[in-house]
Amino acid sequence: MQTSLKTLLKSQLEGHAKLHLHGQPPQAHVVSSGRHENSASDAFRINDKLVVYTASCGAMARGEIQSLKRDGIVVLVTTSSGLAFHVEVGGSDKERSLTRVSSGAIVRDLEKAIRRASKRSSARGSKSVLQILRVPSMHVSAVWVHHPKKSIADVFVPYTANFATLRPGRTYKLQRIQFLLKKEAIRMILRWYNRYEKSHIQSNA
């Protein structure tokens, strides 16, 4: 997987870097975080890579984080000039593509969320994995410290503004975030239903 990701970044990220740098991009050589190579000075460096899992509004209305769909990965990449990118990669393992490339605040917010989540992960001591929970209908994206053998210990750190009253940068335990997401999901569904009923009555009037 790592080799194909490097190839993808090499072939598709160079143009984005050029636009942001208003000039020539760095040589499209890619190294992974933690590796030291002589050519790293002209490289795209992969700092973090997190798998994304998405949930629908309907799934969240049931009150538990389940029935999730694996939906690509998010990669934090830094260029030799120090420019950082938030890169979303979609598609199947055989055919990946860059679906969105961003820089600026979202990079900084995700980096902060990862640092905060990593501290909680190491403090727990048990084996865990960092991934991303996303609820598109609520604009929720959160770094998720997942404990495969003890999910009740999972914690979440949102890093985007959202409709679910989740504060970016704050740490939420599993039960609390499930409650808040369920509350917002039910509110949204009821609002959609009321709008449908209203439009249906008006069309039959």
C-alpha positions in Angstrom: 0.0 0.0 0.0 2.8 2.4 0.9 4.5 2.0 -2.5 1.3 2.7 -4.4 0.6 5.8 -2.2 4.1 7.2 -2.9 3.5 6.7 -6.6 0.2 8.4 -6.5 1.6 11.4 -4.6 4.5 11.6 -7.0 2.2 11.7 -10.0 -0.6 13.9 -8.8 0.6 16.2 -5.9 3.3 18.0 -7.8 0.8 20.3 -9.7 -0.9 21.3 -6.4 2.4 22.2 -4.9 3.3 24.3 -7.9 0.1 26.3 -7.6 0.7 27.0 -3.9 4.3 27.9 -4.4 3.7 30.1 -7.5 6.7 28.5 -9.1 8.6 25.2 -9.5 7.5 22.4 -7.2 9.9 20.3 -5.3 11.2 17.2 -7.1 8.4 14.6 -6.7 10.4 12.2 -4.6 8.5 10.9 -1.6 9.8 9.6 1.7 7.9 8.3 4.7 7.9 9.9 8.1 10.9 8.8 10.2 13.1 7.9 7.3 16.2 9.9 6.4 17.5 10.0 2.9 20.0 12.3 1.2 17.4 13.4 -1.3 14.8 14.2 1.4 15.5 17.9 1.0 13.6 17.9 -2.3 10.9 15.5 -1.2 7.3 15.3 -0.3 7.4 13.8 3.2 4.4 11.7 4.5 3.9 12.7 8.1 0.7 11.0 9.0 -1.7 8.6 7.3 -5.2 7.8 8.7 -8.0 5.6 7.4 -11.3 7.4 7.1 -14.6 5.8 8.2 -17.9 7.5 7.4 -21.3 7.2 9.0 -24.7 8.3 7.6 -27.1 10.5 9.5 -29.5 7.5 9.7 -26.8 5.3 11.2 -26.0 7.9 13.9 -29.7 8.3 14.8 -29.5 4.7 16.1 -27.1 6.0 18.8 -24.0 4.0 18.2 -20.9 4.4 16.0 -21.4 1.4 13.8 -22.3 0.4 10.2 -19.3 2.5 9.1 -18.0 2.6 5.6 -14.3 2.7 4.9 -13.9 5.7 2.7 -10.3 6.3 1.7 -7.5 7.8 3.7 -6.2 11.2 4.7 -2.5 11.9 4.4 -0.6 14.9 5.9 2.3 15.7 3.6 5.1 18.3 3.8 7.2 19.7 0.9 10.8 20.6 1.1 9.8 24.2 1.4 7.8 23.5 4.5 4.4 23.8 2.9 2.0 21.2 4.4 -0.9 19.6 2.6 -4.1 17.8 3.8 -4.5 15.2 1.1 -7.6 13.0 0.7 -7.2 9.8 -1.2 -10.2 7.9 -2.5 -10.9 4.8 -4.7 -10.1 1.1 -4.3 -6.7 -0.3 -3.5 -6.2 -1.0 -7.2 -7.2 2.4 -8.4 -6.6 5.3 -6.1 -6.9 9.0 -6.8 -6.5 12.3 -5.0 -10.0 13.6 -4.3 -9.0 16.8 -2.4 -5.9 18.7 -1.6 -6.0 21.5 1.0 -3.5 23.6 2.9 -3.7 26.2 5.7 -6.0 25.9 8.7 -7.3 22.4 8.2 -3.7 21.1 8.2 -2.9 22.8 11.5 -6.2 21.7 13.1 -5.7 18.1 12.1 -2.1 18.1 13.3 -3.2 19.5 16.7 -6.0 16.9 16.9 -3.5 14.1 16.1 -1.1 15.3 18.8 -3.9 15.5 21.3 -5.2 12.1 20.4 -1.8 10.5 20.4 -1.3 11.6 24.0 -4.5 9.9 25.0 -3.5 6.8 23.1 -0.1 6.5 24.8 -1.6 7.3 28.2 -4.1 4.4 27.9 -1.3 1.9 27.4 -3.4 -0.6 25.5 -3.1 -1.2 21.8 -4.9 1.4 19.7 -5.0 2.8 16.2 -5.6 6.4 15.0 -8.2 6.8 12.3 -10.8 9.4 11.3 -14.5 9.3 11.9 -16.5 11.4 9.4 -20.3 12.2 9.4 -20.6 14.2 6.1 -24.2 15.4 6.7 -23.1 17.1 9.9 -19.7 18.3 8.6 -18.0 16.2 11.4 -14.5 15.0 11.1 -12.7 13.7 14.1 -9.5 11.9 14.9 -10.5 8.6 16.5 -8.4 6.7 19.0 -9.8 3.2 18.4 -9.1 0.3 20.8 -10.0 -2.8 18.8 -10.3 -5.0 21.9 -11.9 -2.4 24.1 -13.9 0.1 22.1 -15.5 1.5 25.2 -12.1 3.2 25.8 -12.3 5.0 22.4 -11.9 8.8 22.3 -12.4 11.3 19.6 -10.9 14.8 18.8 -12.9 16.8 16.3 -11.0 19.1 14.0 -13.6 20.7 11.8 -16.5 23.1 12.6 -19.7 21.1 12.5 -23.5 21.0 13.2 -23.3 18.6 16.1 -22.0 21.1 18.7 -18.7 19.3 18.9 -15.8 21.6 19.8 -12.8 21.3 17.6 -9.7 20.3 19.6 -11.7 18.9 22.5 -11.5 15.3 23.5 -14.8 13.3 23.7 -15.3 9.9 25.2 -17.3 7.3 23.2 -20.6 7.6 25.1 -20.6 11.4 25.0 -19.9 11.7 21.3 -22.5 9.1 20.5 -25.1 11.0 22.5 -24.3 14.3 20.7 -24.2 12.7 17.2 -27.5 10.9 17.9 -29.1 14.1 19.1 -28.1 16.0 16.0 -29.1 13.1 13.7 -32.6 12.9 15.1 -33.0 16.7 14.9 -31.9 16.7 11.2 -34.2 13.8 10.3 -37.2 15.5 12.0 -36.4 18.7 10.2 -36.2 16.9 6.8 -39.5 15.1 7.6 -41.3 18.3 8.5 -40.1 20.0 5.3 -41.3 17.0 3.3 -44.7 17.1 5.0 -45.0 20.8 4.5 -44.1 20.6 0.8 -46.4 17.6 0.3 -49.4 19.5 1.9 -48.7 22.6 -0.3 -48.5 20.5 -3.5 -51.9 18.9 -2.7 -53.6 22.2 -1.7 
